[in-house]
């Protein structure tokens, strides 16, 4: 029986473990922290419960397929609620717009603000659908790990289908005229906070699941997803150990031989699955030469790291803030330019997650709001940076009031998470929760490998360098990894 060691119990690792165990592999997961789930976090205050991490879920069929492949029914593990009108967007001038997966309702909204967009909406959806499946083919089946592969067939032919010489801004203006709608769609396509005119057009593919696939809410809280996957994995025989740090990956003749736990215990393994983020942040997992060689594949020239500012607000009442709310900047270009110049945006786009709107019975004291904005990656320990952080809380609460949400007198519990806090809590690069974002056209096509070319049996869960990896991408990554390992084991049964 082939042995697989998975380092880290995030969504990708849990998903891969389930499918591998179902195929007869002996699978063990080692998690450094006390709980599984990676960035999925629940923080209990005295009277308020805050949920942080992945909160936006699309394509429930993908999650369901993992349970089906394991011979189980997802309804016995999770209670999912479809959100047709999933994101409510407010503009400073008083306008509002609701992102919906109901095509006809989107068209009716567009008729009021963008007649051209309403007329073109079906064509727009058809094109982003095409881009979506082309991008999936590129990322899942073709490993573009360096510049030279961009010009090789069939990769070159596929890239030519992705509008490589067109910007996202130019692409959207082909279908829409309303400036607010264009900026809104660009923002959702490109969560890296880059300007749409300097972003490749194929990023529009990421709008497809948001506008057409079901968006769902998880009853009981977001942590129910990793907990359900953990339960299923254990039922299939996967062993899961928490508070176990892997300090070394043992190699022999450029092949995985095993792992070392907490400096004192070595375990044999035929395959090791590890997060690329762990590889980037560790100098000891592999030999000096090997780790440098492998790291180079995960670093893309021209990448930009953004930090996040998170404000947790516990209120003594319920508001009309929906589960997913966006307060949209009145000047997106200035917002992005300020952030890229190392400044805190004066009028930032604010994302708000409010699960109490969906499940007030779980939040009896009032709304539990998680506010998040992008901020620059600066020296996290400088005096000026700490001063900016301290004043930004008050600035954001004032910004809320501009959009009609006067909350100051209702706040009874609160906490600020700075870039430093996020870096320490989630082991993230420079306090960013989305990983590295490619800011050049060519670099956007390059993907870190899911499998090492030099070391047999070494696989990677990915930090996507082109678009922030959400929960859906993590599940897809886990399925892809498991499939790759299963195929390799069948092709090389003696390894």
N, C-alpha and C positions, 0 to 999 in steps of 0.2 A: 504494500500500500504506500503510495507516494505521500510524503509529508510536506505540508505547507505551513510556513510561519508568517503570520500577518502582523506587521508592526503598526499598531494604531487601530482603534475601533471606531473610525469614522464611517460615514455611509458607504463609501467605496469598499472599504475593507470588510464591513459586515455583509454587504451584498455579495462580494466575491466569495466569502466564506460559505455562504448558504449554497451557492451553485456548485462550488467545489465539493462540499460535503455530500451533496446529493449525488455527485458522480463517483463517490467512493474514496475521495482523498481524506487523509487524516489532517485536519485543520486545527491550528491553535492560533488564537489572537492574543497579543500582548499589548496592553494599554497602560501608558505611563500614569495617567490620572486615575481618580477614584471611580469615574463613571465612563460609560461608553457614549459615543455620539459626537465626538469632536467639538465643533463650535456650538452645538445645541446646549443652551444654558438656561436654567430656571433659577432665579434669584428671589428668595423669600425675604421680604422685610417684615416688620411687625404686623402690618395689616394689608400689605400689597404683594402680589406675586408678579414678577417680571419675566418675560420670555425673550431671550435674545439668541441670535444666530440665524440660521435659515428659517424664514417665516413665510416665504412665498413659494408655493408648491404648484407645479403644473404637470399635466399629463398623468393623471392617476392610473391610467392603463399601464404605464411603465412600472409603477410601484406594485400594482396588482399582478403583473406578469412574474415578478420575483417569487411571489407566494404560489402562483400557479405552477411555475417550473419546479417548485419544491413539493408540489402535490397538496397545497393548502389553499384555504379560502381566506382572502384578506379580511372579510367581514368578521371573522373570528378573532382578529387581532387589532383592527383599527376601525374607527368610525369616521368616515370622511364626508364632508359637506361641500358640495359644489358651490362656488361663488361665481355666478354668471356676470354680475356687475362687481368686478373685483377690486378696482382701484379708483378712488375718487380724487380728482385733481382740482385744486383751487388756484386761481390766478389772483395776483394782487389787485387787479382792476375790478374784481368782483365776479368775473366769469368763472365757470366751472365746467368740467368735462368728466365723463365716466368711461374708463376703459372697460370694455365688455367683450366677451366672446360671442355675443349674439350679433351676427353680422348686420341684420336689418336694423337693430337698435343703434348700432354705430353709424350706419348710413343716415338714419333719422337725425341723430345729433349733428353729424357733419353738414347736413342740409341747412342747418341754422347758422353755421359759422364758416363753412367752406363748401360751397356748392360744387366746385371742381373736385374736391376730395371725395365728396359723396358719389359723384359720377364715376370716379376712377377707382373706387374702393375695391371692387371685385377684381379688377386687373392688378391692383397693388397686392392683394392677398395671394393671387396666383403667382406673382413674381417672387414674393418673399417665401412662399412655400417651395418653389423651385430652388431658391438659394439655400434654404434650410436643409434640404436633403442633399444638395451638392456639398455643403459645408460638412455635414455628417459623414459623407463618403470620404472627404478629405481628412478629417480628424480621426475617424475610426479605422479606416482600412489602409490609409497611406500615411506612413510616418515621415513627415517633412521635418527633419531634425537639423538641417543645415541649408545654407544658401544654395549650394550646388544642385540640390534636389529640385529646386523650383523650376529649372529649365528642362528637366527630364520628362519624357513621356512615360506614363499617362498623366503625371502630375501637372505638367505644363498645360495640357489640353483641358484639364479640369479647372485649373485656375483661370484660364481664359473665359470660362463660363461664369465666373464670379465678379464680372465687371471690375477687373483689376485697375483700370485707369480712371475710375469714377469715384468721387467722394460720396460719403453718406448724405451730405447736404444736397448735392446735385441730384442724387437718386430720389430723395424724398420730394424735392421740388418738381420732379416730373409728374407727381401724382397729387400734390397738395399745394395750396396757395396761402392758407392762413398761417401766419408766422408762429403763433402759439402752438398750433397743432404740429407744425414741422419741428419746432424745438422740443416739444413733448415726446414725439416719437423718436427723435434723435437721442434724447436723454435716456429713454428706456432701451434703445438698441445698444447704446454705448455707455454702460454704467461706469466706465473709467473716467468720466468727467472730461474727456477730450472734446475739442471743437469738432462739430460735424463735418466741417470742410476739410479737416485733416485726418479724417477717419475713413477707412475703406468702405465702399458701398455694401460689401457683403455682410457687414455688421447688421444690416437690416434683417438678416435671417433670424436673428435672435428675437425679433418681434413676433415671429410666427406662432410659437406656443402661447405667447401672452394674449394674442388677439384671436386665436382659433381653437386652441386646446382648452380643456377644462382646467380652471384654477380651483384649488380646493383648500379647505380649512380642516385641520385635524382636531377633532373633538378631544378634549382633555389636555391639550397643549402640544406644542411642537415636539417636545421630547418623547412623545408617544411613538414617533416614527423610529428612531434608533432603538428604543426599548422593545418595540414589536419585532424588529429585525434581530435583535439580540435573542429574544425568546425563541424565534424560529430557528436561529442558528444552533442554539443549545439543544433544541428538540432533534436536530439532525446530527448531533454528536460533536459539534464544534466546542472546543474548550476555550474559555475566555478567562484570562487572568488580568486583573487591574493592578495598578500601582507596581508595575513591572517595567523597568527601563532596559531596553536592549542597548548594550554598550559596544557590541562588535558583531559584524557579519563575517563568519569564517569562510575562507575561500581555499580551494585546492585546484591547481591547474586551471585557473580562471573559471571555476565552477563553484556555485554555492554549496557549502558543506554543512553549514549550521549557523547558529546564533549564540551569543553570550548574553546572559541576563545578570544585571546588577553586579558585574565584574567577577562573579563567583560561580556561575553555573552555565555550562555549555549544552546546547540541545541540537541534535542532528536535524537537518532539514534539506529537502531536495529543491524547494522553491522558497524564496523570500519575497514578500510583497511589502513595500515601504513607501511612505509618502515622499514625494520629491522635496517637499519643504523640510523634512527631517534630514535628508541627505545634504541639503544646502546649509543647514544650521549646525551640522555636526562635523567635527574634525577627526573623530575616532571610529566611526562605524566601519569604514574601509581603510585599507592601507593608504599612506600619504599619496603615492602616485595614482592609485586607483580612484581615490575620492576626488582629486583634482580633475582627472580625466572625465569622470562621470558628471561632475558639477558643471563643466563647461557646456554640456548639452541642455542645461536648464536655464542658462543665462542668455537672454536675447538682447542684442545691441539696440539701444534706443528705448529701453523700457523705463517706465515711470511708476514710482510707487506713491500712492496717495494714502493718507491717514484718515481716520474717522474720529468724529467727536460724537459720543453717545450720551444722551440725557434721559435718565429714567425719572418719570414723574408719576407719583401716586396721588390721585385726587380724592376728595371727599364726596364726589358726585359723579354721575355719568354725563358725558357730553354726546354730541351728535357726530363725533369723529368716527368714521367707519373703520373696519378692520385694517384696511390698507388705505392710507391717505397721503397725498403728496401736495405740499404747499410749494408751488412752482415759482422760481425766481423770475422777477420782472425783467432781468437782463442776464440771460444765460451766458452770453459771450464774456461779459465783464466778470461774472462769477467764476468762470473757468480760468480766465486770464489772471485774476487775482490769486487763485489757488496755485496755479503753475508758477506764479512769481513769488510764492512763499508767503502770501498774505491770507488772512482769514476773510472770506467773502462777506461783504456787507449785507447782501441780499441773497442768502444761499437757498438752494432748493432743499426742503426739509422733508424727509420721509418719516412717517409716523405709523407705528404698528400698535393697534389697540384691540387685543383679543377679547376684552370685556364687552365690546359691541356684539360679538358673536355668541359669547357665553357669559352673560352677566351673573348667572348662578355660581360661577367659579370665582367671581371677583366681587364679593359682597360689599366691600368698602368703597368701591368706585372704580373709575377707569385706572388702568395701569399702562401708561403710555411709554413707548420706547421711541425716542426721537433720534434720528441719525443724520448727520451732514458730513460732507467731505471737507477735509482741511488739509493744508500743505504738510509735506514731510519735512520737518525742520529738526533742529537739535532738540530732542525730547527733554533734555535736562537743563536747557538754558533758562535764565531768569526771565527773559522777554517772552519766551514760549509759555512758561507757566503763568505769566501775567495775562497773556492773551486768552489762555484757557479759562482762567478765573472770571474774566469779564464776558466771555462768550456765552456763558449760561444765561446771563441777564439779557444779552442781546437777542438770543433765540426766543426767549419768552416774550420779549417785546415784538419780535417778528410775528409770532403767533397771533398777537392782538390785531395786527394789520389785516390779517385774513379773517378776522371775525371770531377768533378763539381767545377770549380773555380768561386765562387760567390762573394767574398769579395768586389770587385769594383762595383758590381751591386746592392748592398744592399742600399736602400734609406730609408727604415723604418724598425724598428725591436723592439721586446719586448721579454724579458725573463720572463717566469713563473716558479718560483721556487716551491718546495714542499710546502712552507708556503703559497704562492699565491693560489695553487690548494686547499689546506686545507681550506682556508678562502672562496674561491669562490664556491667550490662545497661541502663544509662540509664533506670532505673526511678524512678517517683515516690516519693521519700522512702524508698527501700530496700524497696519492696514489689514482689513478683513477680506479683501478681494484678491490678494496676491499681486503679482507684478502685471502691469498692463503695458502691452506693446504700443508705442506711440508713433511708429513708422509704418508706412504701407507694406513694405516688403516683410518686415519682422512679424506683422500680424498673421502671416500665413504659416509661420514656423511653429511647430509644436514640440514640446519635450517628448522624448520617447516613452512608451509604456513598457518597453522591454530593453534591457541592456544588450548592446551588440557584443561587448567584450566579455561579459560575465554570464555564463549560462545559469538560468534559474532565478535571475534577479529581475523583478518587475516593479513598476512604479505607479502609485496613484498620483494624479496630476494636479499641479497648480497651473491653471490655464493662463497663458501669457497674452491671450488675445481678448478674452472676455471673462469677467468674473464668474467663476464656476459656482452655479447654484446647486440646490439639492437634486434637481433633475439630472444635471450633468454628472453629479457624483454617482448617482444610481447607474447611469449609462456607462460610466467609467468602470464601475465594479463588475457589471455584466461583461464588458469587453475584456477586462483582465482575466476573469474566470474562464471565458471562452478561449483566450489565447493560451492559458496554462493547460487547459484540457487538450487543446490541439497539439501543443508541444509534447505533452506526455504520450499521446497516441502515436506521434511520429517518431518519438525516441523512447520507447518503452524501457530501455535498459539504462537510461541516464538516471 
